[in-house]
Amino acid sequence: MLTLALQLVDRVIQLEKRREDVRRNRYADFVAPMMGNVDAIHKDYLDSFRKYEAMLDDSSVPLTQGHPIFSAIKSDNLYSEGLRAKVDRLEPLNFYDIDTDLARFVDTVRRYLVDTMYDEREQSSQYIRTPFALELMHQLEESSAPDKLRRATARLMLTQTVERLQQRYGELISLHENLKKTLLKPH
């Protein structure tokens, strides 16, 4: 009887160890790489927005619908598509339906990629820069204001876009840290 009880205890310990290994592997194989990709995307966005800010500050080029900022946005979208596609198309295979924390993390990553000021149903990964470009283009079409005022408005629009992006990134960082603690802590 004692031998049977010891075998049962040993089996419970093995099962708990296996569960812990599965959680650690889930973090190492899926969550950490996804977060690494998100960090690269975030850095790319911030670098591009700093570049746009400098372009808007250069008053030697009038801020019109032909301003070089629009070509820069188009180029940045083109050359960063692979970064976003890697994250946007990922799904955590068979544990998506059973791990609600992981599902929430993936949903938050996808929301990070979408500028919530705009329609999230669009089937494009150009969610952050393109809406800014479209809003700026619309503002330039509608405005007969002097160049200095158009630039100030454009800078404000850019700042608001970056603030929304930073807020969503902060939410994602917080969720990632909580998920990391959950998956890596021994039970």
N, C-alpha and C positions, 0 to 999 in steps of 0.2 A: 504494500500500500504506500509506504514511504517512497519507494522507487518510482511509482506511478505519479505521485505528487511532485517529485523532483523533476521528472520528465515533462510534466505539464508546465511547471514554472520555467524550465529551460525553453520550452516551445514558445511560451508567451514572450520571453526575452528575445528570442530569435525573430518573432513576428514584429516586435517593436523596433528592433534593429533594422529589419527590412523596410519598415515604414519610414524610418528616419533616412535610410539610404535613398529611397524613392524620392522623398522630399528634397534632399540635397541634390540629387541628380536633376530633378525638375528645375531647380534654381540654376545649376551649373549649365545644363544643356539648353534651357529655353529662356528663362527670365533674364539672367545676366547678359547673354548675347543680345537679346532684344533691347535691353536698356542701353547697352553699348552702342547699338545702332541709333537709338533715339538721341543719345548724347551727341553723336556725330551729326545727325540731322539738325539738332538744336544749334550746334556750333556753326553749321553751314548757314542756317537762317540768320543768326546774329551777325556773322561776317557779311552776308549780303546786305542786310539792313544798314549796317555801318557804312557800306559802300554807297548805298542809295542816299544816306544822310549827307555824305560828302558831296555827292552829285547835286543834291538840292541846295547845298551851301554855296556851290560855285555859280555865282550870279553872272559870269561871263557868257553863259549859255542860257538864253531865255527859256523859261518854263512853259513850253507849249506841248501840243500833242506829238510833236516830232522830237521831243527831248530824248537824249541818250539813255535816260533811266528806263524807258520802256524796252529798249533793246537789251539792256543789262538784265532786266527781270526775265525776259524771254530766254536769254542765254543761261541764266542761273537755273531756271526751271528745267531746261533741257539737260544741263550737265549734272543736276542733282536728282534726276528722276530715279536712278538706280537706288540711291539711299532710301528714298521714301517707299519705293516699291517693295524693298526687302521687308519693311515693317508692315506696310499696309496690307500685304497679302498673306502674312503669317497667321496661322491659327494654331493654338496648342492642341493639336491632334486629339487623342482619345481622352484626355483628362479635362477638356474644356467644359463638358457638361457636369462633371462631378466636383470640380474645384471652383467654388464661387469666387474666392479671392483671386485666383488666377484669371478667371473670366473677367472680373472687374478690372484687373490690370490691363488685359488685352483691350477691353473696351475703352479704357482711359487712354491708352496709347493711340488708338484709332481716333479718338476725339481730339487728342493733341494735334494730330495732322490736319484737322478741319478747323478753319476759322469760324467760330460759332456765330459770328455776326452774319454769316451768309448761309445759304441753303446747303444743309449737310447731305442732301440726297444726290447732289452732283456726283457723277461717276468720274472724277478726276482727282489726281493726287496733287494738283497745283492749287491747293486750297489756301495757302498762306500768302504767297507773293501775288498771284493773279488777282484775287479780290482787291488787294491794295492797288494794283495797277489799273483795274477797271474803275475803281472808285476815284482814283486820281484823274484818269482820262475823262470821266463824267464831270468831275469838278472843273477841269480845264475847258471842256466843251461849253459848260453853262456859265462860266465866269468871264466877265469883261474887266475884272479887277486888275489893278497894276501887278506887275511881276512880283514885287516884294510881298504883297498880300497873298498871292497864289502860292508862293514859296512857304510862307508862314502856315497857311492852311495845309499844304502838302506835308510839312514837317509834323504838324499836329496829327494828321492822319497816320503817318508813319509811326509816330510815338504810340498812338492808340493801338495800332496793329502789334507792335512789339510788346506792349503791356499785356494784351490779351494772350499772346504767345508765352510770355514769361509766367503769367498766372497759371496757365494750363500745365506748363513744364513744372512749376512748383507743386501742383497737385499730383502730378505723375511721380515726382521724386518722393513725395511723402508716401504715396501708395506703394512704391517700389521698396522703400525702407521697411514698411510694415510687412510686406510680403516676404522680404528677405529674412526678417526676424522670425516670421512664422515658419518658413521653409527650412531655415538653418538651425533653429534652436532645438536642442535635444528635449525630448518629452519625457 
